[in-house]
């Protein structure tokens, strides 16, 4: 296939029908696949041949969508998971075990923070959390001898801090470890982390990639650029006895990381996406580029409106010229960031709740980043498990409202916000 622009690859990458075959990606709704000989099936189990034999490890529908997302991110391979949480878990667990350590941005999605802070800590993995806008010296000081990776979000949810990807990736590489970035909010349409030294990208495909709130999913994408033979990662250079001694770095080269994530962790954890969900995700991906353009235009118009409203105490959106992260956004997301903005209403938490209660077009929902405008109060929902100190470190104040601006006509969205503010 020729190398096309990303908006074209949204439609065509991953699946090319042959003569007389379905033009639309088919749903292969089957758990298993038939072979003519036990020898062939044995070779598949030993990773000596490529092919589908059980949907937990691979399926034609999933494979096509994985190839599309890998093409959009510019990676060598991808793995669909059952949720964004599963993608975050597997991306780290693939290279970090009990006794290991991770340097992590504190301004990450609340659910991811809890996964790392509680569940993975209970698994024996230690995390050092530091601000996403930390200095390079602060970042360097966080590394330890047992550090295995660095994790951050390209555009943090919901604080909208733009991470300095080159600085974080540079520090990771100086310490011989990979940089993992959750690229959910800007998507590969607006941010290309691999071009700035990032090694692994994750997504909650539930958000903009789907765009219609019809499936829960996640994805891990491997750049293929990290050197797993640098002496720090024996899981790639020593035999895996559960696969009769396969050495991932030797057998699979620059795809070692994503192959191990699939054949080891997906095999054992079973957090696979369903073929039907992959089909629905693909439909969303086909319109991702045009939707992101509308989301960003609407969000910028909303942010500018709120900036001038005397009932609003502050507005945070990287597209605003006066925003503290505007320069980084111009560097890493020159065509726009996403449709999510955050702001505070004078009067604090009570005023924020009154505002949300009077919205008519916009919905109050936990979800974010689909085509419908919606709002949320993060401190009492997605981040409610965090302490006050952790909320402050994550950039989530008690007055913060997260608004995911949809693709409705911007005049209708603005009118809805205006009438709700009149009730505050």
Secondary structure, 3 states (H helix, E strand, C coil): CCCCCHHHHHHHCCCCCCCCCCCCCCCCCCCECCCCCHHHHHHHHCCCCCCCCECCCCCHHHHHHHHHHHHHHCCCEEEEECCHHHHHHHHHHCCCCCCCEEEEECCCCHHHHHHHHHHHHHCCCEEEEECCCCCHHHHHHCCCCCEEEEEEECECCCCCCECCHHHHHHHHHHCCCEEEEECCCCHHHHCCHHHHCCCEEEEECCCCCCCCCCCCCEEEEECCCCCCCCCCCHHHHCCEHHHCCECHHHHHHHHHHHHHHHHHHHHHHCCCCCHHHHHHHHHHHHCHHHHHHHHHHHHHHHHHHHHCCCCEEEEECCCCCCCCCHHHHHHHCCCCCCCEEEEEECCHHHHHHHHHHCCCCCEECCCCCCCCCEEECHHHCCCCCCCHHHHHHHCCCCCEEEEECCCCCHHHHHHHHHHHHCCC
